[in-house]
């Protein structure tokens, strides 16, 4: 009987761990990583466009913020469709870190010049590829 109790405890612990992992990093449909990767790349590249005109610069940064918000909304929508509401624990910390990085990119982009466009494009491509690869690890494999 002692083995039976130990097996049940292991099984319950494994189920709890799987449930926790699913709430922190939900399984994603296969189309989500490439779409989010492209949106993140576009967000950074567009934010750092750095036109001379103040209004055009503001519009390009706003466009970048909209692309980033679309990527975040997409991921939050997938979580909501899976029945995961809100952000708690490690998920909240990850999103907080991403938010702080986005604020830093926006502030930097507001001070960018036309000569630094290529830096933002390169960083955008790098971040987009990283986002695609990182989210690709969460894609459902059962389909």
C-alpha positions in Angstrom: 0.0 0.0 0.0 2.9 2.4 0.6 3.9 2.2 -3.0 0.3 2.9 -4.1 0.3 6.1 -1.9 3.7 7.2 -3.3 2.5 6.6 -6.9 -0.7 8.6 -6.3 1.3 11.4 -4.7 3.7 11.5 -7.7 0.8 11.5 -10.1 -1.0 14.3 -8.3 2.3 16.3 -8.2 2.8 15.7 -11.9 -0.7 16.9 -12.7 -0.3 20.0 -10.6 3.0 20.8 -12.3 1.5 20.4 -15.8 -1.5 22.6 -14.8 0.9 25.3 -13.5 3.1 25.1 -16.6 0.0 25.4 -18.9 -1.1 28.5 -17.1 2.3 30.2 -17.3 3.1 29.1 -20.9 0.0 28.0 -22.7 0.2 25.9 -25.8 0.0 28.0 -28.9 -1.5 27.3 -32.3 1.2 27.0 -35.0 0.4 30.3 -36.7 0.9 32.4 -33.6 4.8 32.5 -33.4 5.4 33.7 -37.0 2.6 36.4 -36.7 3.9 37.6 -33.4 7.5 37.6 -34.6 6.6 39.7 -37.7 4.6 42.1 -35.5 7.5 42.5 -33.1 10.0 43.1 -35.9 7.7 45.6 -37.5 7.1 47.3 -34.2 10.7 48.0 -33.5 11.6 48.8 -37.1 8.7 51.2 -37.5 9.3 52.9 -34.1 12.9 53.6 -35.1 12.1 54.9 -38.6 13.2 58.3 -37.4 11.9 60.7 -40.0 13.0 64.4 -39.8 9.4 65.7 -39.3 8.2 65.6 -35.7 4.7 64.6 -36.7 6.0 61.8 -38.9 8.3 60.6 -36.2 5.4 60.6 -33.7 3.3 58.7 -36.2 6.0 56.1 -36.8 6.5 55.5 -33.1 2.7 55.2 -32.7 2.6 52.7 -35.5 5.3 50.7 -33.7 3.4 50.8 -30.5 0.2 49.6 -32.3 2.1 46.6 -33.8 3.5 45.7 -30.4 0.0 46.0 -28.9 -1.4 43.8 -31.6 1.2 41.1 -30.8 0.4 41.3 -27.1 -3.3 41.3 -27.7 -2.9 38.2 -29.9 -1.1 36.3 -27.1 -3.6 37.4 -24.5 -6.5 36.4 -26.8 -5.0 32.9 -27.2 -4.7 32.7 -23.4 -8.3 33.8 -22.9 -9.6 31.2 -25.5 -7.8 28.6 -23.5 -9.6 29.7 -20.3 -6.6 31.4 -18.7 -7.6 34.7 -17.4 -5.3 37.3 -15.9 -1.6 37.2 -15.4 -0.2 35.8 -12.2 3.2 34.6 -11.0 5.9 34.1 -13.5 3.6 35.1 -16.4 3.1 38.5 -14.8 6.8 39.0 -14.2 7.5 38.1 -17.9 4.9 40.6 -19.1 6.2 43.3 -16.8 9.7 42.8 -18.1 8.5 43.0 -21.7 6.6 46.2 -20.8 9.6 47.9 -19.4 11.7 47.0 -22.5 8.9 48.4 -24.7 9.0 51.7 -22.8 12.8 51.9 -23.3 12.5 51.2 -27.0 9.8 53.9 -27.4 11.9 56.5 -25.5 14.9 55.6 -27.6 12.9 55.7 -30.8 11.6 59.2 -30.0 15.2 60.4 -30.0 16.2 58.5 -33.1 17.5 60.1 -36.3 17.3 59.0 -39.9 21.0 57.9 -39.7 20.1 55.3 -37.0 17.3 53.6 -38.9 19.3 50.6 -39.8 20.1 49.9 -36.1 16.3 49.7 -35.4 15.7 47.5 -38.4 18.5 45.1 -37.3 17.3 45.0 -33.7 13.7 44.5 -35.0 14.7 41.6 -37.2 16.7 40.1 -34.3 13.8 40.5 -31.8 11.3 39.2 -34.3 13.4 36.1 -34.9 13.9 35.6 -31.2 10.1 36.0 -30.5 9.3 33.5 -33.3 11.8 31.0 -31.9 10.8 31.5 -28.3 7.1 31.2 -29.0 7.7 28.3 -31.3 8.7 26.2 -28.3 5.1 26.6 -27.0 3.3 25.3 -30.2 1.0 22.4 -29.8 2.6 19.3 -31.2 -0.5 17.1 -31.1 -2.0 18.5 -34.3 
